[in-house]
Amino acid sequence: MSAEAEEVAHETVEAAVRAQLAKAFGGARGIIEAAVPTIAFTLTWITTEELRTSLIVSIALAVLLLIVRLVQRSTPQFVINSLIGIAIGAFFASRTGDAKDYFLPGILWNGAYAIGMLVSIVTRWPVVGFLIGSVTSDPVGWHKDPGIVRLCTRLTWLLMIPCVVRVAVQLPVYLFGGGDQAVAALGFAKIVMGWPLQVAALMAMVWVLGRGRTPIKPPAPA
């Protein structure tokens, strides 16, 4: 669908953001595909205490999910994103020999993401606003309307909260935890605070979006 066609399809900011969020989250299947490799790594480590075996099982499952996507000719975007994250975590863990380091890239990523969104809010260029720009011919035109900026700022706060919560919970476990308990706790935290927390944020965003009908284009000056 062209940008012009999408702009016609979404007459309000709320409709455009809802549509873009649906694409970004990947639905229930995307949630499962993101969780399965982490569950496999955590359970295999708890059972065997073999880092190499745990990494192989995790990566193999991610590759299998990718193959299924390709065979079905459906978009592999979400599996590829997950596989990249797993590969980076595997690299960290294999370099140090500490299974905890499998989870370090995710903690760092969430911290960087939270900082980036906070900066966008402070500078009044909230990242959610660019979802509006992605369906219009003017990527930054939304910034001319103070009402849209305020709405996108609230939505960006909601999108940032899960990242902050993950870092606040997982970083102390990573820094001060040790042994199997730390790995199990980090695996459990990553699963529980991954997509479930993101879905909760999405539901809050949908609730905010459902309360208004902001025109996607700012009104023309008199």
C-alpha positions in Angstrom: 0.0 0.0 0.0 1.4 3.4 -0.9 1.9 6.2 1.6 -1.0 8.1 0.0 -3.3 5.1 0.2 -2.4 4.5 3.9 -3.0 8.1 4.7 -6.5 7.9 3.2 -7.1 4.6 5.1 -6.2 6.2 8.4 -8.1 9.4 8.9 -7.1 9.9 12.5 -3.8 9.7 14.3 -5.2 7.0 16.6 -6.1 4.7 13.7 -2.6 5.2 12.1 -0.8 4.4 15.3 -2.9 1.4 16.0 -2.2 0.0 12.6 1.5 0.6 12.9 1.7 -0.9 16.3 0.0 -4.1 15.1 2.7 -4.4 12.4 5.5 -3.8 14.9 4.4 -6.3 17.5 3.8 -9.2 15.1 0.8 -10.7 16.8 0.5 -13.8 18.9 2.9 -15.8 16.7 5.6 -13.1 17.0 5.3 -13.3 20.8 5.7 -17.1 20.8 8.6 -17.0 18.4 10.4 -14.5 20.6 9.9 -16.5 23.8 10.6 -20.0 22.7 14.5 -19.8 22.3 14.8 -18.0 25.7 12.7 -20.7 27.4 14.8 -23.4 25.7 18.1 -21.8 26.8 17.0 -21.4 30.4 15.5 -24.9 30.8 18.5 -26.5 29.1 21.0 -24.7 31.3 19.0 -25.6 34.5 18.9 -29.2 33.4 22.4 -29.7 32.1 24.5 -26.7 33.3 26.2 -27.0 29.9 26.5 -23.5 28.3 27.4 -24.8 24.9 24.5 -27.2 24.8 22.1 -24.5 26.0 23.3 -22.1 23.3 23.0 -24.8 20.6 19.5 -25.7 21.6 18.4 -22.0 21.7 19.9 -21.1 18.3 18.7 -24.3 16.7 15.1 -23.6 17.7 15.4 -20.0 16.4 16.7 -21.3 13.1 13.9 -23.9 12.9 11.3 -21.2 13.5 12.9 -19.2 10.7 12.8 -22.1 8.3 9.1 -22.6 9.0 8.5 -19.0 8.2 10.4 -19.3 4.9 8.6 -22.5 3.9 5.2 -20.8 4.6 6.4 -17.7 2.8 5.3 -15.5 5.6 7.4 -12.6 6.8 10.5 -13.7 8.7 11.1 -10.3 10.2 10.3 -11.1 13.8 12.2 -14.4 13.8 15.2 -12.7 12.3 15.1 -10.0 15.0 14.9 -12.7 17.6 17.7 -14.7 16.0 20.0 -11.7 15.9 19.4 -11.0 19.6 20.1 -14.7 20.5 23.3 -14.7 18.4 24.6 -11.6 20.2 23.7 -13.1 23.6 25.4 -16.4 22.6 28.5 -14.5 21.5 28.7 -12.6 24.9 28.2 -15.8 26.9 30.6 -17.9 24.9 33.3 -15.3 25.2 33.1 -15.1 29.0 31.9 -18.7 29.7 29.2 -17.2 32.1 25.6 -18.1 31.2 24.4 -14.9 32.7 26.0 -13.0 29.8 23.5 -14.5 27.5 21.0 -11.9 28.9 23.4 -8.9 29.0 22.7 -7.6 25.5 19.0 -7.5 26.2 19.5 -5.5 29.3 21.8 -3.1 27.5 19.4 -2.8 24.6 16.5 -2.0 26.9 18.6 0.6 28.7 19.6 2.3 25.4 16.1 2.2 24.1 14.7 3.8 27.3 17.3 6.6 27.1 16.6 7.2 23.5 12.9 7.5 24.1 13.4 9.8 27.1 15.6 12.1 24.9 12.9 12.1 22.2 10.3 13.1 24.9 12.5 15.9 26.4 13.3 17.3 22.9 9.5 17.1 22.0 10.2 14.7 19.1 8.6 11.6 20.6 9.5 8.5 18.7 5.8 7.4 18.3 5.3 10.5 16.2 7.4 8.9 13.5 4.8 6.2 13.2 2.5 9.0 11.9 5.2 10.1 9.5 5.5 6.6 8.2 2.0 6.7 6.7 2.1 10.3 5.4 4.0 11.9 2.6 5.6 14.3 5.2 7.7 12.3 7.8 7.9 15.3 10.2 4.6 17.0 9.4 3.0 15.7 12.5 5.3 17.8 14.6 3.4 21.0 13.5 0.3 20.0 15.5 0.8 20.4 19.3 -2.2 18.1 19.9 -0.4 15.3 18.0 2.8 16.0 19.8 1.1 15.7 23.2 -0.6 12.4 22.2 2.6 10.9 20.9 4.5 12.0 24.0 2.0 10.1 26.2 2.3 7.0 24.0 6.1 7.2 24.0 6.0 7.2 27.9 3.9 4.1 27.8 6.3 2.5 25.3 9.3 3.4 27.5 8.0 2.0 30.8 8.5 -1.7 30.0 12.2 -1.0 29.1 12.8 0.8 32.4 11.1 -2.0 34.4 13.2 -4.6 32.7 16.5 -2.9 33.4 15.4 -2.1 37.0 14.7 -5.7 37.7 17.2 -7.6 35.6 20.3 -5.5 36.0 20.6 -6.1 39.8 20.1 -9.8 39.3 22.9 -9.8 36.6 25.3 -7.7 38.7 24.8 -9.4 42.1 23.3 -12.8 41.4 25.4 -15.9 40.8 25.1 -19.6 39.7 22.1 -21.4 38.5 19.7 -19.2 40.4 20.8 -16.1 38.6 20.5 -17.7 35.2 17.0 -19.1 36.1 15.9 -15.7 37.5 17.1 -13.8 34.4 15.5 -16.3 32.1 12.2 -16.1 34.0 12.4 -12.3 34.1 13.1 -12.0 30.4 10.1 -14.2 29.5 7.7 -12.6 31.9 8.9 -9.1 31.2 9.3 -9.6 27.5 6.2 -9.8 25.4 3.7 -10.0 28.3 4.9 -6.6 29.6 5.0 -5.2 26.1 1.5 -6.4 25.4 0.3 -4.7 28.7 1.9 -1.5 27.4 0.2 -1.9 24.1 -3.1 -2.4 25.7 -2.6 0.8 27.7 -1.7 2.6 24.4 -4.8 1.2 22.7 -6.9 2.5 25.6 -5.3 6.0 25.2 -5.8 5.9 21.5 -9.5 4.8 21.9 -10.3 8.0 23.8 -9.7 10.4 20.9 -10.0 11.1 17.3 -7.1 13.4 16.3 -7.1 14.4 12.6 -4.0 12.9 10.9 -3.3 16.3 9.2 -3.1 19.5 11.2 -5.9 22.0 10.3 -5.0 24.4 7.6 -4.2 28.0 8.8 -7.0 30.5 8.4 
